[in-house]
Amino acid sequence: MELLEQLERYVPWNEQEETDRRELLRRLYSGEQLYTRENASAHLTASAWVVSPDRQKVLLAYHNLYGSWAWLGGHADGEQDLLAVALREVREESGVQTVVPVTPDLFSLEILTVDGHEKRGRYVSSHLHLNVTYLLEADPDQPIRRKADENSAVGWFTPEDALAASSEPWFRERIYPKLIEKARHFPPR
């Protein structure tokens, strides 16, 4: 399903999601190129809130760029199927090979600020990640591995420990508590 259609029928969880949904729709309807990083000020990303089948664990990676434990995800880089992007990023960033959507629908929406930084020896200006999040499931007994150029560790946490492990205030205060609460509405297998 096309992203515009998904966003049109998405029911926001809170005011943050409603506000971000309106801005995502505005930008998409304007024809702004958002699927590639050629738009240096804002581009689409897809994140994954990866839970265990019993919903007792969450998969995080220690992201080198942010110096914090965080969810997995990445840039669309021209791909318009953002669920496929989220699935690919989980496999690449964690080594987990069998990961499936709990639902193919959007799980959460966020517009995230990214401070200017160095990446692969090149300066990247501050910009926005127009992010959609998917709820994915994986077995924590699968092998995991870090992706050295992006993270220095990967691990499973209880939802509460995942929240405590993040050192990013916005995520600790607003994003991860929302994801933890929303995931409770999807019963374990």
Contacts in CASP RR format, 6 or more apart in sequence:
PFRMAT RR
TARGET T0000
AUTHOR 0000-0000-0000
METHOD contacts of the structure
MODEL  1
MELLEQLERYVPWNEQEETDRRELLRRLYSGEQLYTRENASAHLTASAWV
VSPDRQKVLLAYHNLYGSWAWLGGHADGEQDLLAVALREVREESGVQTVV
PVTPDLFSLEILTVDGHEKRGRYVSSHLHLNVTYLLEADPDQPIRRKADE
NSAVGWFTPEDALAASSEPWFRERIYPKLIEKARHFPPR
1 104 0 8 1.000
2 80 0 8 1.000
3 28 0 8 1.000
3 44 0 8 1.000
3 80 0 8 1.000
3 82 0 8 1.000
3 132 0 8 1.000
4 25 0 8 1.000
4 28 0 8 1.000
4 29 0 8 1.000
6 105 0 8 1.000
6 106 0 8 1.000
6 132 0 8 1.000
7 21 0 8 1.000
7 24 0 8 1.000
7 25 0 8 1.000
7 28 0 8 1.000
7 106 0 8 1.000
7 109 0 8 1.000
8 25 0 8 1.000
10 17 0 8 1.000
10 21 0 8 1.000
10 105 0 8 1.000
10 106 0 8 1.000
10 109 0 8 1.000
12 18 0 8 1.000
12 21 0 8 1.000
12 109 0 8 1.000
13 108 0 8 1.000
13 178 0 8 1.000
13 182 0 8 1.000
14 178 0 8 1.000
16 110 0 8 1.000
16 174 0 8 1.000
16 178 0 8 1.000
17 108 0 8 1.000
17 109 0 8 1.000
17 110 0 8 1.000
20 109 0 8 1.000
20 110 0 8 1.000
20 111 0 8 1.000
21 109 0 8 1.000
23 111 0 8 1.000
23 130 0 8 1.000
24 109 0 8 1.000
24 111 0 8 1.000
24 130 0 8 1.000
27 34 0 8 1.000
27 42 0 8 1.000
27 130 0 8 1.000
28 34 0 8 1.000
32 39 0 8 1.000
32 42 0 8 1.000
33 39 0 8 1.000
34 42 0 8 1.000
34 43 0 8 1.000
34 44 0 8 1.000
34 76 0 8 1.000
34 130 0 8 1.000
35 43 0 8 1.000
35 44 0 8 1.000
35 76 0 8 1.000
35 77 0 8 1.000
35 78 0 8 1.000
35 79 0 8 1.000
35 80 0 8 1.000
36 43 0 8 1.000
36 76 0 8 1.000
36 77 0 8 1.000
36 78 0 8 1.000
37 43 0 8 1.000
37 75 0 8 1.000
37 77 0 8 1.000
40 125 0 8 1.000
40 127 0 8 1.000
41 125 0 8 1.000
41 127 0 8 1.000
41 128 0 8 1.000
42 127 0 8 1.000
42 128 0 8 1.000
42 129 0 8 1.000
42 130 0 8 1.000
43 75 0 8 1.000
43 76 0 8 1.000
43 127 0 8 1.000
43 128 0 8 1.000
43 129 0 8 1.000
43 130 0 8 1.000
44 75 0 8 1.000
44 76 0 8 1.000
44 82 0 8 1.000
44 129 0 8 1.000
44 130 0 8 1.000
44 131 0 8 1.000
44 132 0 8 1.000
45 73 0 8 1.000
45 74 0 8 1.000
45 75 0 8 1.000
45 76 0 8 1.000
45 85 0 8 1.000
45 112 0 8 1.000
45 129 0 8 1.000
45 130 0 8 1.000
45 131 0 8 1.000
45 132 0 8 1.000
46 73 0 8 1.000
46 74 0 8 1.000
46 76 0 8 1.000
46 82 0 8 1.000
46 83 0 8 1.000
46 85 0 8 1.000
46 86 0 8 1.000
46 89 0 8 1.000
46 131 0 8 1.000
46 132 0 8 1.000
46 133 0 8 1.000
46 134 0 8 1.000
47 71 0 8 1.000
47 72 0 8 1.000
47 73 0 8 1.000
47 74 0 8 1.000
47 86 0 8 1.000
47 89 0 8 1.000
47 110 0 8 1.000
47 131 0 8 1.000
47 132 0 8 1.000
47 133 0 8 1.000
47 134 0 8 1.000
48 71 0 8 1.000
48 72 0 8 1.000
48 73 0 8 1.000
48 86 0 8 1.000
48 87 0 8 1.000
48 89 0 8 1.000
48 90 0 8 1.000
48 99 0 8 1.000
48 133 0 8 1.000
48 134 0 8 1.000
48 135 0 8 1.000
48 136 0 8 1.000
49 58 0 8 1.000
49 71 0 8 1.000
49 107 0 8 1.000
49 108 0 8 1.000
49 133 0 8 1.000
49 134 0 8 1.000
49 135 0 8 1.000
49 136 0 8 1.000
49 179 0 8 1.000
49 183 0 8 1.000
50 58 0 8 1.000
50 59 0 8 1.000
50 71 0 8 1.000
50 72 0 8 1.000
50 90 0 8 1.000
50 94 0 8 1.000
50 96 0 8 1.000
50 99 0 8 1.000
50 136 0 8 1.000
50 137 0 8 1.000
50 138 0 8 1.000
51 57 0 8 1.000
51 58 0 8 1.000
51 59 0 8 1.000
51 102 0 8 1.000
51 135 0 8 1.000
51 136 0 8 1.000
51 137 0 8 1.000
51 138 0 8 1.000
51 183 0 8 1.000
51 186 0 8 1.000
52 58 0 8 1.000
52 137 0 8 1.000
52 138 0 8 1.000
52 139 0 8 1.000
52 140 0 8 1.000
52 156 0 8 1.000
53 137 0 8 1.000
53 139 0 8 1.000
53 188 0 8 1.000
53 189 0 8 1.000
54 188 0 8 1.000
54 189 0 8 1.000
55 183 0 8 1.000
55 184 0 8 1.000
55 186 0 8 1.000
55 187 0 8 1.000
55 188 0 8 1.000
56 158 0 8 1.000
56 159 0 8 1.000
56 188 0 8 1.000
57 140 0 8 1.000
57 156 0 8 1.000
57 157 0 8 1.000
57 158 0 8 1.000
57 159 0 8 1.000
58 156 0 8 1.000
58 157 0 8 1.000
58 158 0 8 1.000
58 159 0 8 1.000
58 162 0 8 1.000
58 180 0 8 1.000
59 72 0 8 1.000
59 90 0 8 1.000
59 94 0 8 1.000
59 96 0 8 1.000
59 138 0 8 1.000
59 140 0 8 1.000
59 144 0 8 1.000
59 154 0 8 1.000
59 155 0 8 1.000
59 156 0 8 1.000
59 157 0 8 1.000
60 69 0 8 1.000
60 70 0 8 1.000
60 71 0 8 1.000
60 72 0 8 1.000
60 154 0 8 1.000
60 155 0 8 1.000
60 156 0 8 1.000
60 157 0 8 1.000
60 162 0 8 1.000
60 165 0 8 1.000
61 69 0 8 1.000
61 70 0 8 1.000
61 71 0 8 1.000
61 72 0 8 1.000
61 93 0 8 1.000
61 94 0 8 1.000
61 146 0 8 1.000
61 147 0 8 1.000
61 150 0 8 1.000
61 151 0 8 1.000
61 153 0 8 1.000
61 154 0 8 1.000
61 155 0 8 1.000
62 68 0 8 1.000
62 69 0 8 1.000
62 70 0 8 1.000
62 146 0 8 1.000
62 151 0 8 1.000
62 152 0 8 1.000
62 153 0 8 1.000
62 154 0 8 1.000
63 69 0 8 1.000
63 70 0 8 1.000
63 150 0 8 1.000
63 151 0 8 1.000
64 149 0 8 1.000
64 150 0 8 1.000
64 151 0 8 1.000
64 152 0 8 1.000
65 117 0 8 1.000
65 119 0 8 1.000
65 150 0 8 1.000
66 168 0 8 1.000
67 167 0 8 1.000
68 165 0 8 1.000
68 166 0 8 1.000
68 167 0 8 1.000
68 168 0 8 1.000
68 171 0 8 1.000
69 157 0 8 1.000
69 162 0 8 1.000
69 165 0 8 1.000
69 166 0 8 1.000
69 167 0 8 1.000
70 166 0 8 1.000
70 168 0 8 1.000
70 171 0 8 1.000
71 133 0 8 1.000
71 176 0 8 1.000
71 179 0 8 1.000
72 86 0 8 1.000
72 89 0 8 1.000
72 90 0 8 1.000
72 93 0 8 1.000
72 94 0 8 1.000
73 85 0 8 1.000
73 86 0 8 1.000
73 89 0 8 1.000
73 90 0 8 1.000
73 93 0 8 1.000
74 85 0 8 1.000
74 86 0 8 1.000
74 89 0 8 1.000
75 85 0 8 1.000
76 82 0 8 1.000
76 85 0 8 1.000
77 85 0 8 1.000
79 85 0 8 1.000
82 132 0 8 1.000
82 134 0 8 1.000
83 101 0 8 1.000
83 104 0 8 1.000
83 134 0 8 1.000
86 133 0 8 1.000
86 134 0 8 1.000
86 136 0 8 1.000
87 99 0 8 1.000
87 101 0 8 1.000
87 134 0 8 1.000
87 136 0 8 1.000
90 96 0 8 1.000
90 99 0 8 1.000
90 136 0 8 1.000
90 138 0 8 1.000
91 97 0 8 1.000
91 99 0 8 1.000
92 147 0 8 1.000
93 147 0 8 1.000
93 150 0 8 1.000
93 151 0 8 1.000
93 154 0 8 1.000
94 144 0 8 1.000
94 145 0 8 1.000
94 147 0 8 1.000
94 154 0 8 1.000
94 155 0 8 1.000
95 142 0 8 1.000
95 143 0 8 1.000
95 144 0 8 1.000
95 145 0 8 1.000
95 147 0 8 1.000
95 154 0 8 1.000
96 138 0 8 1.000
96 142 0 8 1.000
96 143 0 8 1.000
96 144 0 8 1.000
97 142 0 8 1.000
98 138 0 8 1.000
98 139 0 8 1.000
98 142 0 8 1.000
99 136 0 8 1.000
99 137 0 8 1.000
99 138 0 8 1.000
100 136 0 8 1.000
100 137 0 8 1.000
100 138 0 8 1.000
101 134 0 8 1.000
101 135 0 8 1.000
101 136 0 8 1.000
101 137 0 8 1.000
102 135 0 8 1.000
102 136 0 8 1.000
102 137 0 8 1.000
102 186 0 8 1.000
103 134 0 8 1.000
103 135 0 8 1.000
103 186 0 8 1.000
104 134 0 8 1.000
106 132 0 8 1.000
106 133 0 8 1.000
106 134 0 8 1.000
107 133 0 8 1.000
107 134 0 8 1.000
107 135 0 8 1.000
107 179 0 8 1.000
107 182 0 8 1.000
108 132 0 8 1.000
108 133 0 8 1.000
108 175 0 8 1.000
108 178 0 8 1.000
108 179 0 8 1.000
108 182 0 8 1.000
109 131 0 8 1.000
109 132 0 8 1.000
109 133 0 8 1.000
110 129 0 8 1.000
110 131 0 8 1.000
110 133 0 8 1.000
110 175 0 8 1.000
111 128 0 8 1.000
111 129 0 8 1.000
111 130 0 8 1.000
111 131 0 8 1.000
112 128 0 8 1.000
112 129 0 8 1.000
112 131 0 8 1.000
112 170 0 8 1.000
113 126 0 8 1.000
113 128 0 8 1.000
113 129 0 8 1.000
114 124 0 8 1.000
114 126 0 8 1.000
114 127 0 8 1.000
114 128 0 8 1.000
114 129 0 8 1.000
115 126 0 8 1.000
116 123 0 8 1.000
116 124 0 8 1.000
116 125 0 8 1.000
116 126 0 8 1.000
116 127 0 8 1.000
117 123 0 8 1.000
117 124 0 8 1.000
118 124 0 8 1.000
120 149 0 8 1.000
133 179 0 8 1.000
135 182 0 8 1.000
135 183 0 8 1.000
135 186 0 8 1.000
137 189 0 8 1.000
140 156 0 8 1.000
144 154 0 8 1.000
144 155 0 8 1.000
144 156 0 8 1.000
145 154 0 8 1.000
146 152 0 8 1.000
146 153 0 8 1.000
146 154 0 8 1.000
157 165 0 8 1.000
159 180 0 8 1.000
159 183 0 8 1.000
160 180 0 8 1.000
162 176 0 8 1.000
162 180 0 8 1.000
163 172 0 8 1.000
163 176 0 8 1.000
163 177 0 8 1.000
163 180 0 8 1.000
166 172 0 8 1.000
166 176 0 8 1.000
END
